[in-house]
Amino acid sequence: MDSKKAIRLALLCLSSFVAVLIAAPSLIWKQSAPVSMPSPITANRTAESDPSLSSARVQGSLLYVPVYLTKEKKVESLPLETYVRGVLAAEMPIEFELEALKAQAMAARTYIIRKQVEQDMSNVPPSEALVTDTINHQVYVSDLELKARWGSMYEMNSDKLDQAIRETEGIILTYDGKPIEANFFSTSNGYTENSEDYWNTYIPYLRSVPSPWDRTLSPRFKETVELSASALRSKLGLSSSLSVSTGSGSGLQIIELSQGHRIKKLRIAGKAFSGREVREKLGLNSSQFQWNWQGDRLQITTFGYGHGVGMSQWGAQGMALEGRRSEEIVKYFYTGIELGEAVNFVKGNNLKK
């Protein structure tokens, strides 16, 4: 090829290359400036920086939950799965079996979706938050707190936590097509409790079922506390002139037991109380308890830890140790439920862009 032809060919190639650049500039942009997308586990925004996040809402494929952080005294909007991850880490021991953790993750996710569907913002100080990070709702801990708590075990525990979230991502528990009240507690007395026997409200999926695993697994199954007769009267609001000891003939008397084998009603010094009232006023672990007078002091032995309604966490652990899957666990403790998708309920509330 002579030099003139070579020059003409080179000019032709150059003009074609320029034409491509003009026709498709985005190709160059994508190569030179790649877009870094946030991970669903680590993405983070705040209500302060984005006022539109005043309730749980979808941003693209992510549902954001505004959480009031009590220590920092601020609202932080977290992607749904980040929030559920922090609740799971706070509410259930990381040493539990993976399937138990997955069951807890589904319950925690259901809790927040139900609150959003019902627009329930009770017990939340700032109006822009949906929940707090305390026991008033669900306890939540940040990844930074977990690093400090777990130390050298952080990486291994974090991987397990992420797996539980990943394998249940977006899954919630439903009954009659709606997110359930996914109540849970630490340790049963051998049975869970019917909802109406503790809260006076009948909920069809919160039925009493046996939970025999707790007795042998949970370190909180049985505990004994002691208080004086005067402290008992004071805590229960009884007159100091009333005798509460057994020898008086009035003392403590059980009137009715629940299906879950807890004290539903009892009489103390002639006054009627519910088992829940006594548990809460005396700060007892459970509403199943026995008592024994030692002189002027009352020894009370409780069985179980928590209100007893819904899923027993130690029961879930026991089932997981037997090889039960997370779906079996939640369907055992929540009678007649089905698994659903969180995004379906978000769309129903017109929150998807």
ZIHU-V651383 format. One record per residue. N is the residue number from 0. RES is the residue in one letter. SS is DSSP state (@ for helix, = for strand, . for the rest). PSI is psi in whole degrees, -180 to 180 (* if undefined). NEAR is the number of other ideal C-beta (glycine too) atoms within 10 Angstrom. Layout:
BEGIN
n=N res=RES ss=SS psi=PSI near=NEAR
n=N res=RES ss=SS psi=PSI near=NEAR
END
This chain:
BEGIN
n=0 res=M ss=. psi=131 near=7
n=1 res=D ss=. psi=171 near=6
n=2 res=S ss=@ psi=-35 near=7
n=3 res=K ss=@ psi=-42 near=8
n=4 res=K ss=@ psi=-39 near=9
n=5 res=A ss=@ psi=-40 near=10
n=6 res=I ss=@ psi=-44 near=10
n=7 res=R ss=@ psi=-41 near=11
n=8 res=L ss=@ psi=-39 near=11
n=9 res=A ss=@ psi=-41 near=10
n=10 res=L ss=@ psi=-38 near=10
n=11 res=L ss=@ psi=-43 near=10
n=12 res=C ss=@ psi=-41 near=10
n=13 res=L ss=@ psi=-42 near=10
n=14 res=S ss=@ psi=-35 near=9
n=15 res=S ss=@ psi=-41 near=9
n=16 res=F ss=@ psi=-40 near=10
n=17 res=V ss=@ psi=-39 near=10
n=18 res=A ss=@ psi=-40 near=10
n=19 res=V ss=@ psi=-42 near=11
n=20 res=L ss=@ psi=-41 near=10
n=21 res=I ss=@ psi=-40 near=8
n=22 res=A ss=@ psi=-30 near=8
n=23 res=A ss=. psi=65 near=10
n=24 res=P ss=@ psi=-25 near=10
n=25 res=S ss=@ psi=-27 near=7
n=26 res=L ss=@ psi=-42 near=11
n=27 res=I ss=@ psi=-40 near=11
n=28 res=W ss=@ psi=-43 near=11
n=29 res=K ss=@ psi=-33 near=10
n=30 res=Q ss=@ psi=-40 near=8
n=31 res=S ss=@ psi=-21 near=7
n=32 res=A ss=. psi=73 near=7
n=33 res=P ss=. psi=144 near=8
n=34 res=V ss=. psi=128 near=6
n=35 res=S ss=. psi=114 near=5
n=36 res=M ss=. psi=140 near=8
n=37 res=P ss=. psi=147 near=13
n=38 res=S ss=. psi=143 near=10
n=39 res=P ss=. psi=-23 near=17
n=40 res=I ss=. psi=-30 near=15
n=41 res=T ss=. psi=-9 near=10
n=42 res=A ss=. psi=146 near=17
n=43 res=N ss== psi=134 near=13
n=44 res=R ss== psi=161 near=18
n=45 res=T ss== psi=152 near=13
n=46 res=A ss=. psi=-28 near=21
n=47 res=E ss=. psi=-40 near=12
n=48 res=S ss=. psi=-21 near=9
n=49 res=D ss=. psi=92 near=13
n=50 res=P ss=. psi=-18 near=8
n=51 res=S ss=. psi=-16 near=11
n=52 res=L ss=. psi=53 near=22
n=53 res=S ss=. psi=-7 near=16
n=54 res=S ss=. psi=169 near=19
n=55 res=A ss=. psi=129 near=26
n=56 res=R ss== psi=158 near=20
n=57 res=V ss== psi=132 near=18
n=58 res=Q ss== psi=102 near=18
n=59 res=G ss=. psi=-116 near=10
n=60 res=S ss=. psi=7 near=11
n=61 res=L ss== psi=137 near=17
n=62 res=L ss== psi=126 near=26
n=63 res=Y ss== psi=139 near=26
n=64 res=V ss== psi=118 near=27
n=65 res=P ss== psi=117 near=25
n=66 res=V ss== psi=132 near=28
n=67 res=Y ss== psi=116 near=24
n=68 res=L ss== psi=112 near=16
n=69 res=T ss=. psi=-37 near=13
n=70 res=K ss=. psi=-44 near=8
n=71 res=E ss=. psi=-16 near=10
n=72 res=K ss=. psi=50 near=9
n=73 res=K ss== psi=163 near=14
n=74 res=V ss== psi=132 near=22
n=75 res=E ss== psi=128 near=24
n=76 res=S ss== psi=122 near=28
n=77 res=L ss== psi=143 near=25
n=78 res=P ss== psi=146 near=22
n=79 res=L ss=@ psi=-50 near=24
n=80 res=E ss=@ psi=-29 near=24
n=81 res=T ss=@ psi=-43 near=25
n=82 res=Y ss=@ psi=-48 near=26
n=83 res=V ss=@ psi=-38 near=30
n=84 res=R ss=@ psi=-44 near=28
n=85 res=G ss=@ psi=-34 near=23
n=86 res=V ss=@ psi=-44 near=26
n=87 res=L ss=@ psi=-44 near=26
n=88 res=A ss=@ psi=-32 near=26
n=89 res=A ss=@ psi=-33 near=19
n=90 res=E ss=@ psi=-18 near=19
n=91 res=M ss=. psi=138 near=24
n=92 res=P ss=. psi=133 near=12
n=93 res=I ss=. psi=-19 near=17
n=94 res=E ss=. psi=-13 near=10
n=95 res=F ss=. psi=160 near=21
n=96 res=E ss=. psi=151 near=20
n=97 res=L ss=@ psi=-42 near=14
n=98 res=E ss=@ psi=-32 near=23
n=99 res=A ss=@ psi=-42 near=26
n=100 res=L ss=@ psi=-39 near=28
n=101 res=K ss=@ psi=-38 near=26
n=102 res=A ss=@ psi=-42 near=36
n=103 res=Q ss=@ psi=-39 near=28
n=104 res=A ss=@ psi=-42 near=26
n=105 res=M ss=@ psi=-39 near=28
n=106 res=A ss=@ psi=-43 near=31
n=107 res=A ss=@ psi=-40 near=27
n=108 res=R ss=@ psi=-40 near=27
n=109 res=T ss=@ psi=-40 near=26
n=110 res=Y ss=@ psi=-48 near=22
n=111 res=I ss=@ psi=-33 near=25
n=112 res=I ss=@ psi=-40 near=31
n=113 res=R ss=@ psi=-42 near=19
n=114 res=K ss=@ psi=-39 near=21
n=115 res=Q ss=@ psi=-45 near=23
n=116 res=V ss=@ psi=-42 near=16
n=117 res=E ss=@ psi=-4 near=12
n=118 res=Q ss=. psi=44 near=10
n=119 res=D ss=. psi=106 near=13
n=120 res=M ss=. psi=32 near=16
n=121 res=S ss=. psi=149 near=9
n=122 res=N ss=. psi=31 near=11
n=123 res=V ss=. psi=117 near=19
n=124 res=P ss=. psi=-58 near=11
n=125 res=P ss=. psi=139 near=14
n=126 res=S ss=. psi=-24 near=8
n=127 res=E ss=. psi=-7 near=16
n=128 res=A ss=. psi=154 near=23
n=129 res=L ss=. psi=-35 near=24
n=130 res=V ss== psi=167 near=25
n=131 res=T ss== psi=177 near=20
n=132 res=D ss=. psi=26 near=23
n=133 res=T ss=. psi=180 near=14
n=134 res=I ss=. psi=-10 near=9
n=135 res=N ss=. psi=-23 near=14
n=136 res=H ss=. psi=-101 near=21
n=137 res=Q ss=. psi=137 near=24
n=138 res=V ss=. psi=135 near=15
n=139 res=Y ss=. psi=137 near=28
n=140 res=V ss=. psi=143 near=17
n=141 res=S ss=. psi=165 near=21
n=142 res=D ss=@ psi=-34 near=16
n=143 res=L ss=@ psi=-42 near=8
n=144 res=E ss=@ psi=-37 near=14
n=145 res=L ss=@ psi=-37 near=20
n=146 res=K ss=@ psi=-42 near=13
n=147 res=A ss=@ psi=-37 near=10
n=148 res=R ss=@ psi=-43 near=14
n=149 res=W ss=@ psi=-22 near=16
n=150 res=G ss=@ psi=-124 near=9
n=151 res=S ss=@ psi=-17 near=6
n=152 res=M ss=@ psi=0 near=11
n=153 res=Y ss=@ psi=-49 near=15
n=154 res=E ss=@ psi=-46 near=10
n=155 res=M ss=@ psi=-45 near=11
n=156 res=N ss=@ psi=-38 near=17
n=157 res=S ss=@ psi=-41 near=18
n=158 res=D ss=@ psi=-41 near=9
n=159 res=K ss=@ psi=-42 near=17
n=160 res=L ss=@ psi=-47 near=24
n=161 res=D ss=@ psi=-38 near=13
n=162 res=Q ss=@ psi=-42 near=13
n=163 res=A ss=@ psi=-39 near=26
n=164 res=I ss=@ psi=-46 near=23
n=165 res=R ss=@ psi=-42 near=14
n=166 res=E ss=. psi=-6 near=14
n=167 res=T ss=. psi=11 near=25
n=168 res=E ss=. psi=125 near=15
n=169 res=G ss=. psi=-4 near=18
n=170 res=I ss== psi=132 near=19
n=171 res=I ss== psi=172 near=27
n=172 res=L ss== psi=131 near=27
n=173 res=T ss== psi=155 near=21
n=174 res=Y ss== psi=128 near=18
n=175 res=D ss=. psi=36 near=10
n=176 res=G ss=. psi=12 near=9
n=177 res=K ss== psi=152 near=14
n=178 res=P ss== psi=138 near=24
n=179 res=I ss=. psi=168 near=26
n=180 res=E ss=. psi=96 near=20
n=181 res=A ss=. psi=64 near=27
n=182 res=N ss=. psi=145 near=23
n=183 res=F ss== psi=163 near=25
n=184 res=F ss== psi=173 near=20
n=185 res=S ss=. psi=-63 near=22
n=186 res=T ss== psi=130 near=27
n=187 res=S ss=. psi=169 near=35
n=188 res=N ss=. psi=11 near=26
n=189 res=G ss=. psi=-13 near=19
n=190 res=Y ss== psi=152 near=22
n=191 res=T ss=. psi=172 near=32
n=192 res=E ss== psi=143 near=33
n=193 res=N ss=. psi=141 near=21
n=194 res=S ss=@ psi=-41 near=22
n=195 res=E ss=@ psi=-19 near=15
n=196 res=D ss=@ psi=-13 near=23
n=197 res=Y ss=@ psi=-40 near=22
n=198 res=W ss=@ psi=3 near=16
n=199 res=N ss=. psi=23 near=9
n=200 res=T ss=. psi=122 near=9
n=201 res=Y ss=. psi=123 near=11
n=202 res=I ss=. psi=118 near=18
n=203 res=P ss=. psi=-29 near=13
n=204 res=Y ss=. psi=-5 near=20
n=205 res=L ss=. psi=76 near=27
n=206 res=R ss=. psi=154 near=19
n=207 res=S ss=. psi=127 near=20
n=208 res=V ss=. psi=153 near=19
n=209 res=P ss== psi=144 near=13
n=210 res=S ss=. psi=76 near=26
n=211 res=P ss=. psi=-15 near=12
n=212 res=W ss=@ psi=-32 near=21
n=213 res=D ss=@ psi=-37 near=26
n=214 res=R ss=@ psi=-42 near=17
n=215 res=T ss=@ psi=-20 near=9
n=216 res=L ss=@ psi=-41 near=14
n=217 res=S ss=. psi=132 near=21
n=218 res=P ss=. psi=-8 near=10
n=219 res=R ss=. psi=16 near=16
n=220 res=F ss=. psi=-41 near=21
n=221 res=K ss== psi=126 near=16
n=222 res=E ss== psi=150 near=16
n=223 res=T ss== psi=133 near=12
n=224 res=V ss== psi=163 near=14
n=225 res=E ss== psi=140 near=11
n=226 res=L ss== psi=159 near=15
n=227 res=S ss== psi=164 near=12
n=228 res=A ss=@ psi=-38 near=19
n=229 res=S ss=@ psi=-39 near=12
n=230 res=A ss=@ psi=-38 near=13
n=231 res=L ss=@ psi=-48 near=22
n=232 res=R ss=@ psi=-43 near=18
n=233 res=S ss=@ psi=-47 near=13
n=234 res=K ss=@ psi=-31 near=14
n=235 res=L ss=@ psi=-2 near=17
n=236 res=G ss=. psi=33 near=9
n=237 res=L ss=. psi=151 near=19
n=238 res=S ss=. psi=142 near=8
n=239 res=S ss=. psi=-15 near=8
n=240 res=S ss=. psi=-14 near=7
n=241 res=L ss=. psi=138 near=15
n=242 res=S ss=. psi=131 near=15
n=243 res=V ss=. psi=0 near=20
n=244 res=S ss=. psi=155 near=16
n=245 res=T ss=@ psi=-36 near=14
n=246 res=G ss=@ psi=-17 near=8
n=247 res=S ss=@ psi=-15 near=11
n=248 res=G ss=. psi=-18 near=9
n=249 res=S ss=. psi=-67 near=16
n=250 res=G ss=. psi=-143 near=17
n=251 res=L ss== psi=125 near=21
n=252 res=Q ss== psi=128 near=14
n=253 res=I ss== psi=131 near=13
n=254 res=I ss== psi=-42 near=13
n=255 res=E ss== psi=141 near=11
n=256 res=L ss== psi=151 near=15
n=257 res=S ss=. psi=171 near=21
n=258 res=Q ss=. psi=-28 near=15
n=259 res=G ss=. psi=14 near=25
n=260 res=H ss=. psi=27 near=18
n=261 res=R ss=. psi=166 near=26
n=262 res=I ss== psi=118 near=22
n=263 res=K ss== psi=-43 near=21
n=264 res=K ss== psi=143 near=17
n=265 res=L ss== psi=166 near=20
n=266 res=R ss== psi=132 near=14
n=267 res=I ss== psi=121 near=19
n=268 res=A ss=. psi=39 near=20
n=269 res=G ss=. psi=-5 near=14
n=270 res=K ss== psi=137 near=14
n=271 res=A ss== psi=138 near=11
n=272 res=F ss== psi=156 near=19
n=273 res=S ss== psi=157 near=18
n=274 res=G ss=@ psi=-37 near=26
n=275 res=R ss=@ psi=-43 near=21
n=276 res=E ss=@ psi=-48 near=15
n=277 res=V ss=@ psi=-43 near=21
n=278 res=R ss=@ psi=-47 near=23
n=279 res=E ss=@ psi=-40 near=13
n=280 res=K ss=@ psi=-34 near=14
n=281 res=L ss=@ psi=-6 near=17
n=282 res=G ss=. psi=37 near=9
n=283 res=L ss=. psi=156 near=18
n=284 res=N ss=. psi=-30 near=22
n=285 res=S ss=. psi=162 near=27
n=286 res=S ss=. psi=8 near=28
n=287 res=Q ss=. psi=117 near=24
n=288 res=F ss== psi=158 near=25
n=289 res=Q ss== psi=161 near=13
n=290 res=W ss== psi=160 near=13
n=291 res=N ss== psi=126 near=12
n=292 res=W ss== psi=133 near=15
n=293 res=Q ss== psi=87 near=8
n=294 res=G ss=. psi=-122 near=8
n=295 res=D ss=. psi=8 near=9
n=296 res=R ss== psi=140 near=13
n=297 res=L ss== psi=123 near=22
n=298 res=Q ss== psi=125 near=13
n=299 res=I ss== psi=124 near=19
n=300 res=T ss== psi=122 near=16
n=301 res=T ss== psi=156 near=22
n=302 res=F ss== psi=117 near=22
n=303 res=G ss=. psi=171 near=33
n=304 res=Y ss== psi=110 near=24
n=305 res=G ss=. psi=178 near=23
n=306 res=H ss=. psi=-23 near=21
n=307 res=G ss=. psi=0 near=32
n=308 res=V ss== psi=129 near=24
n=309 res=G ss=. psi=-139 near=24
n=310 res=M ss== psi=125 near=26
n=311 res=S ss== psi=124 near=31
n=312 res=Q ss=@ psi=-42 near=27
n=313 res=W ss=@ psi=-28 near=28
n=314 res=G ss=@ psi=-42 near=30
n=315 res=A ss=@ psi=-40 near=30
n=316 res=Q ss=@ psi=-42 near=25
n=317 res=G ss=@ psi=-43 near=23
n=318 res=M ss=@ psi=-41 near=23
n=319 res=A ss=@ psi=-39 near=22
n=320 res=L ss=@ psi=-26 near=14
n=321 res=E ss=. psi=0 near=11
n=322 res=G ss=. psi=11 near=9
n=323 res=R ss=. psi=144 near=18
n=324 res=R ss=. psi=162 near=13
n=325 res=S ss=@ psi=-36 near=25
n=326 res=E ss=@ psi=-39 near=17
n=327 res=E ss=@ psi=-40 near=15
n=328 res=I ss=@ psi=-51 near=26
n=329 res=V ss=@ psi=-34 near=26
n=330 res=K ss=@ psi=-20 near=18
n=331 res=Y ss=@ psi=-47 near=20
n=332 res=F ss=@ psi=-24 near=29
n=333 res=Y ss=. psi=101 near=30
n=334 res=T ss=. psi=126 near=15
n=335 res=G ss=. psi=16 near=11
n=336 res=I ss=. psi=169 near=22
n=337 res=E ss== psi=165 near=14
n=338 res=L ss== psi=139 near=15
n=339 res=G ss== psi=-178 near=21
n=340 res=E ss== psi=129 near=14
n=341 res=A ss=@ psi=-39 near=24
n=342 res=V ss=@ psi=-29 near=17
n=343 res=N ss=@ psi=-35 near=14
n=344 res=F ss=@ psi=-28 near=21
n=345 res=V ss=@ psi=-44 near=20
n=346 res=K ss=@ psi=-38 near=12
n=347 res=G ss=@ psi=-21 near=10
n=348 res=N ss=. psi=16 near=16
n=349 res=N ss=. psi=40 near=8
n=350 res=L ss=. psi=-3 near=17
n=351 res=K ss=. psi=136 near=14
n=352 res=K ss=. psi=* near=7
END
